[in-house]
Amino acid sequence: MPASEAILAAVARLDMLELTSRIITNPERNAPRATVAEIYALAHATEGHWAIALEASLLVTALEMAMPWATTDAEHHERVALQMAELRDLLTPLSPIPNQKETSDGSSN
């Protein structure tokens, strides 16, 4: 069963760095006091981090297989590009800094 709208709204208001710091600083006291929304957010973050780790592992494997680059074919380059794009998509929500693409003159959008 998916999370309720109330839980999702509470998750949206969480400061994940504050939450993790609070629990890490005093786990015996603060972990048992975590709300359902906080536990859900931590579980969702853990799942996302595992997805990133798996995609990063696949990307590293693809890059290793492609060495040296001059001898690889277009199909392999495409697989590496797809893994890089997947990893970038997974990393984007974790970054506190928006990911802005540079224009041809070196400025950002």
VOBA-569345 format. One line per 4 residues: number of its first residue (from 1); for each residue y, z, x of N, C-alpha, C. Coordinates in steps of 0.001 Angstrom, whole numbers, plus 500000, padded with zeros to 6 digits. Example, Ala and Ser with C-alpha at 12.3 -4.5 7.8 and 13.67 -1.06 7.14 Angstrom:
<recs>
1) 494310 507800 513190 495500 507800 512300 496700 507800 513200 ~ 497750 507080 512850 498940 507140 513670 500030 507870 512900
</recs>
This chain:
<recs>
1) 498832 500000 500848 500000 500000 500000 501241 500000 500901 ~ 502182 499093 500657 503404 499043 501474 504286 500263 501232 ~ 505176 500499 502179 506105 501627 502067 507043 501432 500881 ~ 507420 502532 500263 508329 502468 499118 509733 502106 499590
5) 510556 501698 498647 511945 501371 498966 512689 502593 499488 ~ 512364 503766 498965 513019 504999 499422 512684 505276 500889 ~ 511429 505082 501269 511033 505298 502670 511717 504274 503556 ~ 511720 503013 503140 512360 501967 503937 513862 502221 504088
9) 514499 502724 503049 515926 503047 503128 516158 504198 504105 ~ 515274 505197 504074 515405 506319 505002 515164 505861 506438 ~ 514202 504977 506631 513915 504430 507969 515128 503678 508503 ~ 515791 502928 507652 516953 502139 508075 518086 503027 508589
13) 518134 504267 508140 519196 505183 508567 518835 505983 509821 ~ 517601 505855 510292 517161 506651 511443 517769 506163 512749 ~ 518015 507112 513625 518379 506827 515008 517104 507080 515806 ~ 516406 506006 516190 515100 506142 516831 515182 506855 518174
17) 516251 506639 518932 516376 507331 520214 516542 508833 520004 ~ 517321 509208 519013 517505 510631 518717 516182 511228 518243 ~ 515473 510526 517383 514194 511009 516863 513189 511210 517990 ~ 513026 510208 518836 512049 510339 519916 512469 511428 520907
21) 513747 511522 521211 514224 512578 522112 513957 513961 521531 ~ 514215 514106 520247 513996 515396 519577 512529 515808 519659 ~ 511629 514873 519409 510200 515192 519441 509727 515426 520873 ~ 510164 514605 521808 509742 514757 523204 510265 516070 523792
25) 511493 516439 523446 512107 517650 523984 511339 518908 523578 ~ 510895 518964 522336 510183 520147 521851 509113 519714 520845 ~ 507999 519146 521325 507002 518588 520413 506347 519615 519491 ~ 506088 520819 519992 505437 521829 519148 506283 522192 517932
29) 507582 522195 518118 508476 522559 517017 508852 521354 516164 ~ 509198 520223 516808 509804 519109 516077 508818 518079 515534 ~ 507673 517891 516167 506722 516908 515645 506203 517276 514257 ~ 505809 518544 514034 505334 518893 512685 506414 518804 511604
33) 507666 518834 512015 508773 518778 511053 509224 517350 510733 ~ 508586 516362 511340 508976 514975 511102 508741 514605 509637 ~ 509668 513849 509098 509561 513409 507705 508600 512222 507610 ~ 508236 511867 506409 507378 510701 506187 508063 509443 506736
37) 509350 509319 506526 510087 508146 507021 510062 508106 508544 ~ 510220 509263 509182 510193 509300 510642 508814 508932 511185 ~ 507769 509454 510566 506407 509125 510986 506136 507644 510769 ~ 506562 507116 509631 506388 505682 509353 507119 504845 510405
41) 508349 505221 510735 509130 504473 511718 508459 504506 513086 ~ 507947 505665 513486 507262 505770 514776 505979 504941 514787 ~ 505231 504953 513687 504012 504153 513599 504338 502663 513669 ~ 505379 502266 512956 505789 500855 512953 506268 500437 514350
45) 507006 501311 515018 507474 501018 516378 506299 500907 517341 ~ 505317 501787 517194 504138 501737 518060 503386 500424 517867 ~ 503229 500013 516623 502568 498734 516343 503335 497577 516982 ~ 504660 497615 516882 505483 496571 517484 505375 496551 518995
49) 505314 497721 519607 505177 497778 521065 503819 497243 521522 ~ 502766 497513 520760 501459 496939 521109 501490 495421 520983 ~ 502160 494914 519974 502268 493456 519825 502999 492858 521021 ~ 504050 493520 521470 504799 493045 522636 503919 493070 523875
53) 503175 494152 524054 502299 494265 525221 501243 493161 525221 ~ 500671 492876 524069 499658 491812 523983 500262 490441 524277 ~ 501419 490164 523683 502074 488876 523922 502498 488732 525382 ~ 502986 489809 525972 503383 489773 527384 502163 489502 528264
57) 501048 490124 527929 499816 489892 528685 499381 488433 528586 ~ 499453 487873 527396 499103 486455 527223 500053 485552 527991 ~ 501334 485896 527990 502317 485097 528720 502048 485148 530218 ~ 501777 486333 530739 501488 486461 532163 500247 485648 532524
61) 499228 485711 531690 498012 484934 531938 498320 483443 531940 ~ 499120 483007 530966 499481 481588 530891 500273 481157 532122 ~ 501181 482012 532570 501970 481691 533761 501087 481653 535011 ~ 500159 482598 535117 499249 482606 536260 498398 481351 536304
65) 497925 480925 535136 497094 479713 535067 497888 478475 535432 ~ 499187 478533 535254 500035 477364 535480 500496 477224 536928 ~ 500156 478161 537782 500623 478090 539166 499783 477105 539955 ~ 500293 476263 540769 501711 475943 540879 502158 475064 539717
69) 503417 475213 539334 503946 474519 538158 503871 473002 538260 ~ 503996 472464 539425 504037 471007 539582 502746 470332 539151 ~ 501637 471065 539165 500352 470445 538842 499900 470681 537406 ~ 500729 471309 536578 500319 471589 535199 500736 470454 534275
73) 500024 470372 533162 500310 469307 532206 501287 469789 531132 ~ 501748 468858 530331 502739 469154 529294 502180 470120 528256 ~ 500891 470019 527955 500278 470901 526963 500337 472362 527432 ~ 500087 472583 528685 500144 473945 529212 501580 474469 529214
77) 502520 473623 529581 503933 474024 529541 504329 474413 528118 ~ 503821 473690 527144 504117 473995 525743 503537 475355 525361 ~ 502310 475671 525800 501710 476982 525500 502538 478109 526112 ~ 502993 477916 527333 503820 478931 527991 505136 479089 527232
81) 505747 477985 526843 507010 478046 526097 506823 478765 524760 ~ 505711 478531 524075 505439 479203 522804 505250 480702 523004 ~ 504546 481099 524067 504357 482525 524344 505686 483195 524682 ~ 506527 482504 525448 507837 483065 525789 508676 483246 524529
85) 508644 482278 523629 509407 482378 522384 508882 483523 521518 ~ 507561 483677 521457 506970 484767 520676 507374 486117 521252 ~ 507336 486241 522562 507730 487488 523212 509211 487775 522982 ~ 510062 486769 523069 511497 486943 522822 511726 487417 521389
89) 510997 486841 520419 511138 487253 519024 510737 488711 518828 ~ 509691 489144 519530 509249 490531 519416 510213 491496 520089 ~ 510844 491069 521172 511762 491938 521904 513119 492085 521213 ~ 513532 491081 520470 514859 491070 519868 515178 492310 519031
93) 514284 492762 518132 514652 493949 517336 514755 495230 518159 ~ 514176 495249 519350 514213 496446 520177 515465 496548 521015 ~ 516186 495465 521151 517339 495436 522030 518589 495917 521315 ~ 519321 496872 521927 520572 497307 521306 521700 496302 521492
97) 521481 495325 522366 522492 494309 522643 522064 493011 521974 ~ 522900 492434 521116 522530 491175 520467 522226 490093 521502 ~ 521248 489289 521182 520828 488224 522082 521630 486967 521742 ~ 522693 486685 522521 523551 485539 522246 523241 484423 523225
101) 523115 483226 522696 522861 482077 523545 524166 481591 524159 ~ 524066 481178 525409 525246 480640 526080 525448 479190 525684 ~ 526708 478785 525639 527038 477382 525391 527083 476653 526723 ~ 527304 475354 526684 527306 474558 527918 528406 474969 528897
105) 529468 475595 528390 530547 476019 529294 530346 477456 529808 ~ 529175 478084 529494 528856 479407 529997 529304 480534 529116 ~ 530005 480224 528007 530434 481290 527107 529346 481538 526058 ~ 529506 482634 525308 528553 482963 524255 529122 482542 522911
109) 528234 482412 521925 528667 482059 520570 529483 483178 519971
</recs>
